[in-house]
Amino acid sequence: MKNGASRRDFFTSKTFSLMLIVAALMALFTALTKGAMVNPLNIRNIFKEMTIMSFLSVGAAVLMLSGDVDLSAGAIGSFAGCVLALALMESGLPAWICYILAMLTGTACGFVNAFLVNALHFQSFIATLCTSSVLGGVGFMLIGGQGLKVKGVALLNWLGDTKLLDGLLPVTIIISLVFIIVYGVILAKTRFGRSVYLCGGNRQAAYLSGLYPTKLSYILFMNSGFLASVSGCIYVSQVKTAYANSITSYQFTGLTASILGGVSFMGGAGGMSGCFLGMLVLSVFYNGVTTMGIDYNYRTIFNGVLLVLGLGLDAVNARRKTRRALRRSLAASPAPNGRED
């Protein structure tokens, strides 16, 4: 009975639905591109497409699970990339210190977001939009609109260009997959992960049960900033140029992947497996569109439509959960005058 119920739950789950969508998109684009879609080099490109997106998606997913949202991750990542490029070309510091400095910059930006939300009581989307605007402007002031090229840095070249298995597996893909697995284990198997879900489900109840939602909020905003900075550093390592808005276009892509993967915008529901599959759906579609030579703007349209659908489904599911909880509460309540009907 348990095995049958488990199989039934799996086949009706969002994970299975996303797997079907990935398979359907692969089959469709394979037919339309006459097999080019499943070329090993193209499969590599599908996962490479996910690399920058993955860090933003993981940061967005973990923060949304706690009930907050970060709309500044793309700007933080771009700014951290600018800091990395300037440090590498101007400071004379060892490359590994420059990378750490860029990641600390992203983490500090996350702390500022957390301070605005928790100390000054801004709504998270307002606070992070403000941060995004400020960082975008500062980034343009630092390096201008033409960007800053980075040359002759061994660590940057190794990180951006190294490929294993005869050139089929870039090291950046391995790094992104490791991050996804580690965060998945943290959320699913640790006390810290459970506290994230509890705070997202009901912050007041979490506080009464001995958790510290404010402390957790600081940690998760700083984590989002850190992951955004990793994304920005990898972007600079790959293209050898820093721009003030280099990865801002990935901001809503990361959010879309998380929401599409089942992470609730209301908090308290979702996980890394769904987030990964959400990223894979977007990456397969983007790659298929590119392989067919279709206008790039269709990517933006697809991303926007999926974001609207994901948010709509999230709102519908939230209402269903509320109605189910209300029915259970009414069913458990005694009838008037103590009579049971």
Protein Blocks (a to p, Z undefined) as FASTA:
>chain_A
ZZmmmmmmmmmmmklmmmmmmmmmmmmmmmmnnomlmgmklmmmmmmmmmmmmmmmmmmm
mmmmnopacfklmmmmmmmmmmmmmmmmmnopafklmmmmmmmmmmmmmmmmmmmmmmno
pafklmmmmmmmmmmmmmmmmnojnopadehilklmmmmmgcgehhiacfklmmmmmmmm
mmmmmmmmmmklmmmmmmmmommlmmmnopafklmmmmmmmmmmmmmmmmmmmmmmmnop
acfklmmmmmmmmmmmmmmnopafkgoiacfklmmmmmmmmmmmmmmmmmnopafklmmm
mmmmmmmmmmmmmmmmmmmmmmmmmmmmmmmpccehhiaZZ
